Amino acid sequence: MKIDLPPLRQFLNRLLALTIGMQNTIFERFELLLSQQIETKRYINLSIPT
C-alpha cells in the first residue's frame, strides 16, 4: 500500500503555520509514538537469543 504524502518542505511549512500550542501537541504525540516504537524494538531484540 502506497500513501501519497506531500513534499517534506510543504509539510514543514504547514507545521510552522500552526500555533506554538498545536506544534507542541503534535511533537509530544510524535515523541510518544517514537518512544513506543523504540521500546517495542528493544523488547524484540532482547527476546531474540544471540
Secondary structure, 3 states (H helix, E strand, C coil): CCCCCCCHHHHHHHHHHCCHHHHHHHHHHHHHHHHHHHHHHHHHHHHCCC
